[in-house]
């Protein structure tokens, strides 16, 4: 991608960050009133990081690089497919199961042994679930095991 391509990508990502940040602010106020950490907190932080990253990409683009070909391109497409499937499965399967599958699959594709990859995926999913649900009181989808 050329420097011009980096700048165009940066602009597209900046527009996405602004739209995403605006959408995050449209969540209704929680029942108990405004809170310091609410449902819009995490999406807002992501929008800020994306906006800053896109501005950096526009101001300081990388030198010309060729697009990856062959196996590398295939691995990138596979990673994108895994993330799209993850987004589709997070509600029906629940956060822990979907995240275990996604992180395990991505780790395995990066060279980890399958058993190690999926165990680290499970550990990561459980830790993040506990931190968000119990530490931050931000609910993540429990899936069929949630008893709802």
N, C-alpha and C positions, 0 to 999 in steps of 0.2 A: 504494500500500500504506500502510496506516495505521501509526501507531507500534505498535499492538498486533500488527499483521501482521509488522512488523520483529522484534518480540520473539519471536513464535512461530517465524519463520524462523531467528532466532538460536539458539533452543533446539534446533530440528531439526538445524541445522548443528553445534551443539556435540555432540549425540548422535552424529552421523556422524563427527566428528573423534575422539571417544573410541573408537568402534568401529574406525575406520581405524587409529588409533594402536595399539590393542590387537592388531589383526591384523598390523600391521607387526612387532610384537615376537614373533610366533609363528614367524618364519623360523628354521629350524634353524641352529645355530652352524656357521660355515664349517669346512671340512676341517682347516685349519691351526690352528684355535682361534679365540678371540675376537679381533676386529680393531677398531681405532678407527673405521674406515669400512667398513661391511658392507652387505649387501643391505637392511637395515632402516633405514639412515640417512636416505635421501631421503624415504621414506614417513613416517618419524617427524617430520622437519622440516615436511613438508606438514601433518601432523596438528596440530602445535603452532601453525602459522600460522593454520590454519582455526579452531582452538579460540580463539585470541586474537581473531581477527576476529569470530567469533560472539558472544563475550562483549562486545566493543565494540558490536556491533549491538543486543544486549539492553539494555545500559546507556545507550546514547545513540542511540536510533532517529532516523531522519530524519523531518522533518515530513511531513504527508500529501502524497502525490504520486499522480497518476493513473497507471494502467497505460498503457503505450505502445499505440497503436492503428495500424492501417494498415500502411504500409511499414516503420516502425520495428519493429513487432511481428513482421513477416515476416522481417526481417533477423536479429532475435534468435533466432527459431525455426530459421532456416537455419544460424546459427552453432552452435547446439546440435546440429543434425543433422550438421554437419561434424565436430564433436568426437566424437560417437558413432561415426561411420564411421571416424574416425582411430583410435579405440581398437580397433575391430574389425580394422583393416588393419595395425596396427603389427607383429604377428607374421608374417603371411604375406608382406607386402611388405618388411618391414624398417624400421628406424627412419628412415633417411635418406629413402627414397622416400615413406613415409607422412607424415613431418613436412614434407617439401617440398610435398606436395599440400595438407596442412592449413593450413600457414602461408601458402602462396601463395594458396589460396582465400580465407582470412580477410582477408589483406592486400588482395586484389583487391576484395572486398566492401566494404572500408573506403575505397576510392577510388584505390588505386594502379593504375598501368597493369599489364596482365597480365604482360608480360615482366619488369618490375621486381619485381612481387609474387612471381613464382615464382623469380626469381634470388635474391631476398632469402630466400625460403623454403629454397632449396637451400643457400645460404651458412650460414644459421642451423642447419640440420640437420647439415651437415658439421662445423661448429665444436662444437656440442653433442656430437655423436657422438665426435669426437676427444677432447674434454675428459673425457667420462665413461669411454670405453673405455681411453684411454691415460694420461690424467692422474690419474683417480681409480680406475682398474682396476675399474670397474663396467660389466659387459657390457650393451649394448643390443642388441636383435634386429637381426641383420645381414640377414635375409631371404634370398631366393634367390641373391643375389650373395655371400653369406658363405662359400660353398664347403662347407657342412656337410652 
